[in-house]
Amino acid sequence: MPPTRKYEQRLRAKAADQTRRRILDAVYQCLIETPSEQVGMDKVAKLAEVSRSTIYTVFGSRAGLFDALGMDLLHHGGFTDMVNAVLQPDARRGLREGITGNVHMYAARRDVLRTLYSMAQLDADAVGGTVRRLEDGRARGMNDLAQRLHDQGALRDQLTADHAGHLLWLHTSFDAFDLLFSGRSLPADTVATLLADAAEHALCRPGT
């Protein structure tokens, strides 16, 4: 391929990435500035300085736009570090460090997440679908961690892996985080310690 053609392709790819970023940033702006209002495509288009049709060309649909937003929230909020913490060989240590990473991920985008979770019931197809998929991923991760804790003999007597998965689901929820972070005005590090201590006490054998 001629160098000029490659250069033009790189420019087009860069422009497409910039357009995608402007649209996502516009959605963030809407969620932060008007959290009680449904995000309108006209407003997003105006803020991003693109046409409505461009939004649908880039993301396919309103649901596709919010799915992309959900992935952006995860991957710019420390998701990879949190997953790596959970998956370390020692499952009990993974519990504590995973909860810590989860709390800091929530704290990094608290206002946007609060709005998304609140909007999920009102906009079931787009926002609700995105939240369900995010929560489904969290459920799978916590069930896997519960099974690893069981396999390593770390769970309390009579506590099954299924029951442990339910408890981990509770302790890693956004609502559990936000009750302490916003409701009690506690710093993220304190919230992480409280939730990790509570989860470890509820699930794990003493002194193991």
Protein Blocks (a to p, Z undefined) as FASTA:
>chain_A
ZZklmmmmmmmmmmmmmmmmmmmmmmmmmmmmmmmbccdfklmmmmnopafklmmmmnop
aklmmmmmmmmmmmmnommmmmmmmmpmblmlmmmmmmmmmmmmmmmmmmmmmmmmmmmm
mmmmlmmmmmmmmmmmmmmmmmmmmmmmmmnopacehiafklmmmmmmmmmpmklmmmmm
mmnopafklmmmmmmmmmmmmmmcghZZ
